[in-house]
């Protein structure tokens, strides 16, 4: 008898409202944050990092408001390893049904010397003290993030992870803070962190996109058995951004047998969630951006369009409907007669070969990159006898 492999759960942590929101041009009002938090909850995100309460009174109020409004996702507050930050985080998430704190440590030598100007021993004592304090103020879910972990001395990184776990941390995050990581290095890094802490402590990945590898590094971490991934809608975040939620969940959905992981994400809501963020921030988005770009599920080339009309799978590896998006057949001077016929039929007409040929020649001679539906409709009406028009 064959056995059915049960996918291992992978939890999704979204930091759009913290790492994403703090990037230049991404500042959000409280109403915007609440709308996006509710959308993330509906999307099925396990943990929402609602903000950095110690940054300002407004930030604390926003995290608290989200903690009051959201019930289906855990609410995480970001904090440095200091009493004021941890106490502010505790006040902010007090109304939450489920809460977490993420405490920032110092892992790399360059950060120890030039950012904090403290010794390795001081960094270890600081993170241990911070975890103990977080426990005392009521947190039982504590994630420790050794900042710049991917540039840290492996031995010191292991010592920090072990120290945090002994103090009571329940999760260790691997932050690729400056986006320098390569996918081939990920498995050994995950294994090194995993072996430095007890099996009960979970391990998570936070990837930045400075080399355009945030999604690739995150997928490599998933293959290496990571417990949780940190992502943002549309990949927003510091500098070049973070791992894009929509891209990584699309990869998991497209290759379920390969990854063998399950999430609680409602794929059909992905496109709507991303569009909400884009519209809220008036965010410039590349037309060819995977899953959510204007051209992600659009075609204008005649050869592609003719094949898609017969069977969308010829040029669509992913179905737009899977993510709540729609297929678009764009008419341009590169379009062929098959696409023209399909578009004209959508207007309620039965186009003759002569009509298609007339409009085809008009389009191929045009300097316009795209023929809008209104312009195509006008061309059809100009070239169609009145008796042939639908009543």
N, C-alpha and C positions, 0 to 999 in steps of 0.2 A: 504494500500500500504506500503510495507517495504521500509525503507530508507537505502541507501548505506552509510556506514561510510567512510569518507575521511581521509586517514592517515595524521597525523600532521607532518609537516616538521621537520627534525632534521638536523642541520648543522654539518658538519665534519671539524674539525680544525686539521691539521697535523703538528706536531712539530718534525718530523724526522730530519730536517735540523738545529734545535736548541737544544732541549733537547736530541734528539737522537745522534746528531753529537758531542755533548760535552762529551759523555761518553767515558771512556778509550777504545782506539783502533778503534774509529769510526770517526776520523778526516777525512774530505773530501777536495779534491782540488776544485777550482772553476769550472772546467769543470764537475766534478762529481756532484756538487751541482746543476748546471744548468740542467744536464740530468735528475736528480731525480725530480727537480722542474717541469720540463715540463711533466714528467710522472705523477706526482701528479695532475697537471692541467688536463691532458687527462683522468685521473682516475675519475675526478669529485669532487675533494676535494674543499670545499668552501673557506677555508682560509689556506694559507701556511705560517707557521712561518719560515721566511727565515733566521733568525739568530739574533745575539746580536751585533748590530753595534758599540756600545761603547767599546766592548772588544778589538778591534784592527782595524787598518786601513784595513787589509785584510778582516775582518768580515764585515766592512762597505761596502767595494767594492763588496763583494759577495752578500749582501742583495740588493744593488743598481742594480747589474747586473740581479738578479732574478726579481726585480721590473720592469726592462726594458723589459725582455724577456717574462714574463707571463702576459697574458691578461684575461684568463678565471677564475682565482682565486684571491681572495683578498690576499694582501701581508701584513703580520704582522711582526713588528720589536719588539724585546724584550728590555725592559729598566728597570733599577732600578728607584726609585723615586728621581732622581737627574737631575739638569739642563743639565749637560754634556751628560748624557745618552739620555734624551728626545730630545735634539737638534740633537744628532747624529742619532737617529732613524728617525727624520724628514728629514734629508738630505738623508738618505739611501733610504727611500720609495718615495722620490719625484717623480720619473718617473712612479710610479705605477698607474694603472687605478683605482684601489680601494685599500685603505690602512687602516691599523689598527695599534695601538700601544698597547702592553701589559705591564702594569706597575706593578712591584713587590712591594707589601706592606709587613708589618711585623705583623703577627697575633698572634703567640703563645708566651707565657711567656718565654719559653726557648730561642727562637730566639731574643726576645726583650732584655733579660738580657745578653746572652752569645755571640750572633752573632753581634748585633748592639749596645748594651749597651745604649739603649734609653728608655724613659718612654712610657707608653700607649698614653699619651697626645701628645708627640712628634711624635709618629707614625701616629696618626690621622691627625695632622697638616701637616706632611710630605706628606701623600698621597693626601690630599686635595689640597695642593700647587702644587703637581706634575700634578694632573688632570687639574687644571687651566692652568698650563704652556702648557700642551699638546694641550689644546684648542687654546691657543694663537699662537702656532707654526703651526697650521693648521689641527690638527687631529679632526675629528668629530666622529670617531669610536674608543672608548677608553675602553679597557678591564682592570680591576683592579684585580690583583691576590694576595689576602692576604695569603702570604706564610705560610705553615704549618697550614692551616685552620682547619684540622681535629684534631689537638691537642690544638686548641685555646679555651679560655674561651668563651662560646657561646654569652654571653652578649657583650664582647668586639668585637668579630667577627661581630655581628650585627651592632655595632656602627661604625666599619670601613666601612662596606658595605654601610650603610646609609650616611656616610660622603662622600664616593666616589661618590655615586649617586647624592647627592646634588651639588657636584662640577662639575658634567657633565659626569660621567662615563656612558657608554651605556651597559656595560656587567660586571658582577661579576663572576670571576672564583673561583671554590672551588678546591684548590690544596691539594691532599692527598700527601704531599711532601715526607713523609717518608714511605708511603705505609702501614700505621697502621690501616686503616679503615676496618670495617666489613660491609658486604652488609646490614645487618639488621639495621644499624645506618643511612644508606644513606637517606631514605625518610624524616626523621625528620630534618636532616641537610639541605637538599634541601629546605624544607618548611621554616626553620628558616631564611635562606638567602633570600628566595623569599619574605617573609613577611617584611623584613627589608628595601626593596627598592621598588620604584614605579613599577607598572605593566609594564611600558614601558622599564624597564631595564631587559635585558636577563641574564640568569644564565647558567653557563657552568661547566663541570666537567673535572678534570685532575687527573687521577689515576696512582699511581706507583704500581709495582708488587712485593714488598718485601715479602708479604705473599702469592704470587701467586693469588691474588684476584683482580687485576686491571680490568680485563674484567668483573668479577662478580659485582664489585662495579660500573662500568660504566653502565652495563645493569640495575642495581638497580636504578641508577640515571635517566636512560631513562624511566623506569617504573614510576618514581616519577615526570616525566614531564619536565625534564631538556631541555633547548633549544639547547644546543651545547655540543659536547664531543670533548676532545682533545685526539689524538691518534698518534701512529707512525707506520710506516711499520715494520712488523716483531716484533713489541713490543720493539724496541731498545730504550735505554734511560739510565739515571743514575742508578747505582747499578744493581738491578734486572730488570730494564726496565720500560716501560710504557704500557698502554693499547694497544694491538695489533689491528691495523685497520682491518686487514683481519678477525680476530676472531669475533669482534663485529658486523661487517656488515654481516658476515655469519649467526650469530644468528638472526639478524633482518630479513634477507631474509628467514631463515628457519621457523620463527615463526611470520609471518606478522600480523596475527589476534591477537596474544597475545600483541605485542608491539604497533601496530597501528601507526607506524612512517614510514616516507618515507625519503630517502636520494637521493642525486644526484650522488652517486657512481655508476660507470659502473662496475658491478660485473665481467664481462668477462675480465677486465683488471687487476684484483687484483693479480693473480698469476704472471703475467709478471712484474708488478710494484715491487713486493716483490723480484722476482729473480734478477731484475736490482740492487736493493739495496744489496742483498746478494753477487752478483758478484763484485759490486763496492768496497765493504768493505772487500771482502773475509771473509765473516761473517760465523763463525761456526754455524750450525743450527742442532738442534736435529732431528733425522730421523722421530720421531713421532710428530713433531710440527704440530699443527692443521692447515689445509688448505694448507700450503706451505712446510711442511716437505716431505722428500723423500718418506716416507711410508704413507703419509696422504691418498692417493688413491691407495695404492698398497696392494696386498695380496699374501701370500705364502702358507697358510694353505689349504690343499686339500678340507676340508669340506666347507670352505668359498668359495673357487674358484668354486667348482661344483655348488653351489647355485647362485653365481654371473653370471655364464655363462647362467643360465636359466633366471635370473632376477636380475639385479644389485642392485635393491632396497632391496634385502634380507640382504645385509651387507653394503649398502651405503645409509646413511640417507641424505647425501649431494651429488649431482652429480658433479663430477670434472669439467665437461664442463661449469657449471655455473660460475666458477671462471677462466676459460681459462686454466685449468689443464687437465691432461689425466689420465685415468685409466691404471694401470700397473698390469699385471698378472705375478708374479715372480715365476719362477720354482726353487724349492728347494727340499731337501729331505723330507719336510713336504707336498709337493704337491701331488695331487692325479692323477688318470688316466684321469679324465675329462679334467683337465687343460693341461696335456701333449698332449692329442688328439687335443685340440684347438690350442695350440702353434705349433704343427707339421703341422696342416692344414694351419696355417698362412705362413708356408714356401712353400706352394704350393704342398704339398704331401697329399695322402690319406692313413693315417697310418693304418696298419693292427693291430688286437688285439695282435698278436705276437710281433710286433715291439714295441708297447706301453708297453707291459709287460717286454720286455727285458730292455728298457730304465728305466722303473719304478724301477726295481730291482737294476740297476746300480746307480740310484740316491739315493735310500734309504740306500745303503751301503756306500755312499760317506761321507767324512768328511767335504766337502766344504759346507758352509752355503747357498750359492746361486749358481745356475747353469746359467751362462750367455747365451744369445741367441747364441753366437758363439760356445760355448761348446756344447749346445744342438744340434745345427745344425750338428756339427762334429759327435756326437753320432748317430744322425739319418743317416747320410751318411755312417758311418761305418757299420750300421746294416741293410741298405737297399740295395737290389740287384740293380745293375746299370740299369737294364731294367725297374725298377720301378721309376727311378728318372725323374723329368720333363725335357723336352727338352728345 
